């Protein structure tokens, strides 16, 4: 189960809309992670999906953190290209 504080701890930024809010994290250009909306919470549980991609849903903080770390470790900087 993922909590709101977990998203904050992982570096997600909160975006407020009129009646709800969500969290997002840009890992690299074209790869953004986005949480469910605050009005879609069930028992206070948050999850994260790949923005504009179907089929991947993180519900466990440890899995999400591992994914983020793998992407960051394997991101090629513009200097390396």
PLY file of the C-alpha trace (Angstrom):
ply
format ascii 1.0
element vertex 81
property float x
property float y
property float z
element edge 80
property int vertex1
property int vertex2
end_header
0.00 0.00 0.00
1.32 3.41 -0.91
0.61 6.52 1.13
0.65 10.16 0.11
3.85 10.76 2.09
5.54 7.99 0.09
4.92 9.93 -3.11
6.31 13.09 -1.55
9.36 11.21 -0.27
10.00 9.85 -3.79
10.06 13.36 -5.24
6.59 13.55 -6.77
5.12 17.04 -7.14
1.53 17.81 -6.22
-0.76 19.36 -8.81
-3.99 20.94 -7.58
-7.10 21.05 -9.75
-10.49 22.53 -8.85
-11.77 19.76 -6.59
-8.94 17.25 -6.46
-5.17 16.87 -6.68
-2.67 14.31 -7.90
1.08 13.74 -7.94
3.44 13.50 -10.91
7.12 12.86 -11.49
9.01 13.45 -14.74
11.80 10.90 -14.84
13.18 11.62 -18.30
11.76 13.31 -21.36
8.74 11.30 -22.42
8.54 9.23 -19.24
6.22 10.62 -16.60
4.72 8.87 -13.61
1.31 10.01 -12.38
-0.76 9.04 -9.35
-4.44 8.49 -9.05
-6.54 11.55 -8.16
-7.25 12.37 -4.54
-10.96 11.87 -5.20
-10.28 8.33 -6.50
-8.69 7.07 -3.29
-10.00 3.85 -1.78
-9.11 3.50 1.90
-6.48 6.22 1.47
-4.46 4.11 -0.98
-2.45 5.75 -3.74
-1.09 4.12 -6.88
1.10 5.30 -9.73
0.91 4.64 -13.45
2.99 5.53 -16.47
1.41 8.64 -17.98
-0.35 7.91 -21.29
0.55 4.23 -21.17
-1.66 1.32 -20.27
-0.80 -1.80 -18.36
1.65 -0.65 -15.67
0.41 0.19 -12.18
2.58 0.52 -9.07
0.79 -0.09 -5.77
3.86 -0.87 -3.67
6.31 1.86 -2.68
9.32 -0.46 -2.83
8.54 -1.53 -6.42
8.03 2.07 -7.50
11.23 3.19 -5.79
13.18 0.39 -7.47
11.77 1.36 -10.89
12.68 5.02 -10.36
16.20 4.09 -9.26
16.74 1.78 -12.25
15.63 4.50 -14.67
17.82 7.11 -12.99
20.87 4.81 -12.98
20.42 4.06 -16.67
19.59 7.51 -17.96
22.09 8.81 -20.48
22.99 12.42 -19.88
23.14 14.81 -22.82
26.93 14.94 -22.33
27.22 11.17 -22.98
25.33 11.20 -26.30
0 1
1 2
2 3
3 4
4 5
5 6
6 7
7 8
8 9
9 10
10 11
11 12
12 13
13 14
14 15
15 16
16 17
17 18
18 19
19 20
20 21
21 22
22 23
23 24
24 25
25 26
26 27
27 28
28 29
29 30
30 31
31 32
32 33
33 34
34 35
35 36
36 37
37 38
38 39
39 40
40 41
41 42
42 43
43 44
44 45
45 46
46 47
47 48
48 49
49 50
50 51
51 52
52 53
53 54
54 55
55 56
56 57
57 58
58 59
59 60
60 61
61 62
62 63
63 64
64 65
65 66
66 67
67 68
68 69
69 70
70 71
71 72
72 73
73 74
74 75
75 76
76 77
77 78
78 79
79 80
